[in-house]
Amino acid sequence: MRLKLTLVFLTAVFALGFPALIPTAKGAASTVSMTQACFAGAIEGRFRWSGNDVQAKQQWLDLSTSEKFDVGTVESEGPFLGLINSYTWLDLAPNTIYYFRVTQELKNGGWEASGTFTGTTTPCPPSTGIRLTFESSVKARETVKALADALGPTAPAPGVVVGFSTKAVRDPAELTPSGGTVTGCSTGMLYAVIHVPASPVGPFSAPSGRAEWSIDTQKPFWAAFSSSVVTFSGLAPASSGSVVRVSAFTFDLTFKPAPGVYEVRYGTGANAIEGKVTLAC
C-alpha cells in the first residue's frame, strides 16, 4: 500500500530521537536512520539515508512492523528522485517496533534494496495539536481509482455517499457508513466518498464538482472560501461509475478540533447526493 503524503499544523511539539540499528547494507542506501517527534498523540518519523545512487530512476522508502516485510505489513512512500535522501512520515504508532529500508530502480531497470534498519517509537500522550492530512494529486487519483475499481459501475441513481473517513483509504470497507460515527479530529480532514452510477449522459450534474458542507446544520467558516477543499475524479457531469472524494476541514478559526454532525451535499436539485456523519473526538 502506498501511503499518503501529509502536511502538519500543530500546537504542541516535543522532539525525541533514537539511533537506528545499522546492519551491513545489501545495496541502495548504505545507511538509513530515523528520529522521531510526537504530535497530537501520533509519532512523526524523520528518515534520512545515504549511499544511494543519485542517478537512480526512482527510490522508495519501505516501512513494516515485520522484520521480513511480510505481505500486508508493508507501507511505502515515493517515488523519490535519486537526489532525495530524506522523508518525514506522519502518523506512526507509539510504542511500536518498525523496520525500514530504501529500494531504488537503477538506470538499467534493475532494482536494489538497502539492508533492513529498525527503531522503536516512544509513548506519545494526546495533545490539542491538529495534523492536516493530504495526499499528493498522483496518490489521490490512485486512491480514488482503487475505490472506483472496488465499487464497480453500479450505484443507485442519482448516486450515494458510500461513507466517511478521517484518513485516505482505498478499501470501501474501511469507510464509516452515512449516519455513523467516525473518530479522529486530530487529523484535520474529513473525507466523504461519493459513488455516481454509470451513465454516458446521466441526469446527475455537479458543475465544477463542488460540494457543500455543514456542521450541526450551520455552514462552517471556510464555506465562504471553497465549498469543496479537495475533489478528485468525476469533476464534470458524472459518467461511467465515477467515484468522487470531497473533504472538509475539521477545525475552526482557532485551529481546534471541531466535533459535531457533518453533512455533505453534492450536486444540485433533485439530483443532489447527501449524507452525514458524527465526528467524535
N, C-alpha and C positions, 0 to 999 in steps of 0.2 A: 504494500500500500504506500502510495506517495503522499507524504504528509503535507499539510497545508503550510504556507508561509504566513508569518504573523508580524504585526506591529504592536508596540507596547505603550500604554499610558498607565502610570502608576502613581500612588500617593505615598507608599512606604516601601523602602528598599533596604535590605541589608545583604552584604556580599559574603559569600562563603566560598572557599577554594579547597581543592584537593588535587594531588597529583594522580595521573593515570598510570597504571602499571604498563611498562613498556617491554613487550616481548621482541624477539627477533622478527624484523619485517620480512614479508614474503614478496613484496612488490608494491607498486604505487607509493603512497606516503610511507616514509620510514618511521615517523613518529606521529601519534595523534593524541592530543591531550584535551581535557575538559575541566573548566572551572564552573562554578555554579553560583546562582543568587536566588533568593526567594521573593516571589511577587504574589501577593493575594492568595496564598495557600498553594501555589504551584511553583515548581522549580524551573528556572531558566538555565539551560546548559549552554555554555560558551565553548565551542570546539575550535581548535586550531591544529593544523597539520603541516608537515614539511617533508621534503624529499620526494614529492610527486613530480611528474613530468609536466612542465609548464606548457608544453606543446600538445598535451592530450586533447582529444576532441571534446571530452566531457568527463566530469567527475561526479560521484555520488557519495554522500555520507550515509552509511547504514547504521541503524540503531536497533538493538534487540535486548530482550530480557533473557535470551538463551545464548549460552556460550557458543553453541553450534549454529546459531542463526536459523533455528528450525522454522519451517513454513508456518505462517500465521503469527509469528512473533516479531517479524522484521518490519520496520518502517524506514523509509529512505527519503532523503531530501536532495534535490538537484534538478536538472543538471547544472553544474558549475563549469566555468571556463577553467582551463589549466592554470591560469594565473591566480585563481582564487585559492586561499588557504585558511579560511575561517568561516564559521557559520554559527548563528545564535538560534538555539532550538528551545521554544517555549513549551510550557505545559507538561514537563516531565513529572513523573510521580515521585513524591517524597519517599524516603526510606526504601529505595529500590536499587538493586544491582543492575547496571546497564553494561552492555558490551557494544563496542562501536568500531568501525573500520571505514576506510575510504577505498572505493573502487574507481578505476579510470579506464576509459577507452582510448587506446593508442591510435596514432595516425594511420597505422596499418590495419586497423579494425579489430585488433586483439584487445582482450581485457586483462587487467591485473588488479589484484586486491592487496591491500596492506595486511599487516598482521592484525590480530584482534587485541583491542585495548579495553580496559574496564575501569569503572568507577562507581561509587555508591553515593546516591543522593542523601542529603540530610533531612531531618524533620523540617517542616515548613508550616508554621502556625498561620491560621487565617488572618487576613487584614482587610482593610477597606479599599485596597487598590483595585483598579479596573484594567483589564487587559483587552485591547481592541483586537479582534481576531479576523484576519482577512486571508484570502488566498491570492496568488498571482492570477492574472487573467487566463494563462495557459492551464494552470491546475484547476481553476474554477470551471473552465469548459470541460476538462476531463471529468470532474466531479459530476457535472450536470449530465454529460453523456452516459456515465455509469448509471445514474439514476434512471435516465430515459431507457437504457437497454434493459434494466431490471423491471421497469414498469410496463414496457411494451406500448403499443399504439392505442390500446383500448382504455377509454375513460368515459364516464357518464357525461353527457352534454349539460352545460357548456364547458365543464371541467370541474376539478375538485382540488381542494387543498389536501395534499397527501399527509402532511404533518409538519412539525416544527422541530428545531434543534438549535442549541447554542454553539454548535461546532459544525464544521463541514463534514458531512457523511456521504458515502456512496451507496449505502445499503438502505433501502426504504424501511427495513425492519428496525433500524436504529432511530427512526423518527418518532416523535410523540404525536399521536393522532390528534386531530382537531377536537377541542373540548377537554383535552387532558391537561396535565401539569408538567412543566419542564423546569429543571433547576439549572443554575449556572449563571447568576447575574454578573459574576466577576469577569466573564469572557467579553462583555461589552457588545456582543452582537446576538441577534435572534434571527434565524433563517426560517422562512416559510417556503416549502416546496410545493409547487402547483403543477398539476398534470392536465393538459388540454387534449381532448380527443382528436384522433387522426381525421383530417378532412382537408382536401385540397383547397376548398373555398368554404370555410366554416362560418357559422353565424357569429362566432366569437370575435370581438375586435377590441384591442387594447392599444390605442395609439401610443407609440414610443415605449410600450411595455411598462408603464408606470403603475405603481400600486399605492394605495392609501392605507395608512396605519392609524390606529387609535389606541390609547392606553386608558383603561377604565372609562371608556366612551368619549374621552377627550382627545383632541388632536395634540400630539407632542410638539414641543418647541421646534424640532427640526423639520416638521412638515412644511414650514414656510420656505425651507431651502431646497429640499428634494424629497418628494413623496416616496421615492424608491432609491435607497442608497446603493444597492448592488443588484443588478439583474444580468443574467446570462442566458442566452438561448431563448427563442420564442419572442424576440423583441418586437417583431412585426405582427400583424394579424396572424393568429396561430394556424399551423397546419401540421399534419403528419405526426400527431402524438408528441407535441413539444412538451418539454419539462422546463419550467421557469423557477428560478430560485431568487426570492427577494428578501432583503434583510432590513432590519430596523436597529438603530442604536438603542441600547438598553440602559442609558444613563441620562441624567438631566443636566442642566447647565452647570451644576456644581460637581459634575463627574462622579456622582454617587450611584450605586445600584438602584434600579427603579423597578421593584416588583409590582405586579398587577396583572390585569387581564388585557392581553394584547389581541387586537382584532385586525385582520388584514382583508382588504377588498381589492381585487384585481379585475380590471375590465370595467365596463360601463353598462348601465341599464339592466335589462333582463338577462343579459349575458355575463353579469358580474359573478365572480367566484369569491366566496367568503369563507373565512374560518377564524377560529380564535383559540388561544391557549393561555393558561395561567402561568406566569413566570414567578417562581418562588426562589427566595434567597436563603 
